[in-house]
Amino acid sequence: MVQKAVRNLWSGAPEEETKLRGVLEAEWASHIWEFELAMHMGLQLSEMYGLDRHDVDLARRLRLMRLGENGEARYARLNSVALKTFGELRRRSDGTG
């Protein structure tokens, strides 16, 4: 649901993002991180759930992308919202993922 809604936002008006964010925060607050990463990193659900904690370097603001366009690993920069979201996820984790 989140990924489809985010995809629809790219061509929508800013008020659509505000409306969707309000619904997510009210009804699915535990999934707001999916929305943030989809909006600010362009990650698909399979990429989000496939991330390993070692794929994200918060100190250097980088995320490892295991399969780049040429099949090799490469890094992508984290913007401030993605950095905050990954930081929050790391703080809430039990250290195993």
N, C-alpha and C positions, 0 to 999 in steps of 0.2 A: 504494500500500500504506500509506504513512504517513498519508495523509489519512483513509482508511477506519478505520484503527486509532485515530486520534485522535478521530474522531467517536464511536466506540464507547466511548471513555474517559469522555465526559461523563456517562454514566449509570453508570459502573463505580466500583469501589472504588479508593482510592489505591494499593493494592498492584498494580493493573493497570498504572498509569502506571510504577511502579518496574520491573515485569517487562518492559514494552515498551521502556523506556529502556535496560535492560540488554542486550536483544537488539540494539537499534539500535547501541549503543556497541560491541558485540562484532562485529557482522557488517556494519553499514552506517554506520560512524562519520562518513563524509563527508556523510551526509544528516541528521545530528542537528539541524542548523539548521532543517530543514523541520519537524521535530517541535516544536522550541522555538517557532517562529513560529506554527504552527498552534495550539499549546496556549495561547500567551500573547497572540496578536493576533487569532486567529480567521481567519487568512488561508487562502484556498483555494490550491491549487497554481498555478492560473492567475494569481492575484494575486501570489504570491511570485515567480514567474518573470517577471512583467510589471513588477516594480518597477525603477525607474531609480535610480541612486545619488543623483540630485537630489531624489528623492521622500522621502528620509529626512534629517531634520535632527537629528543626534545632539546638538548643543549645546543645542537647545531641546526635545529629547525628543519630536519630532513626526514623523508619517508622513503624507504627502500622499495623500489618497484622491481620485483623479481624478473619479470619478462618485459623488457622494453621493446620498442618497435623492431629492433634487429635481433631479438631473442636473448639479449644480455641484460644483466641487472643494471639499473640506473637509479638515481635519486631524484626526488621531486621536493621542492621547497614547501614548507608548511606556512600558510598565512596565519595571522594572529588568531583567528577564530578556530582554525583546525588545531593549532598549537594548544589553545586553551581546552578544546574538547579532548584531545589526546591526553593532556595533563590530568584532566578530571577523571577520565577513564582509568588511567594508571593509578590515581589516588584511591579509586573505588575498588580496584581489583584486589584479588587475594595473592597476587604475585606469581600465579601459575600460568597466566596466559598473556 
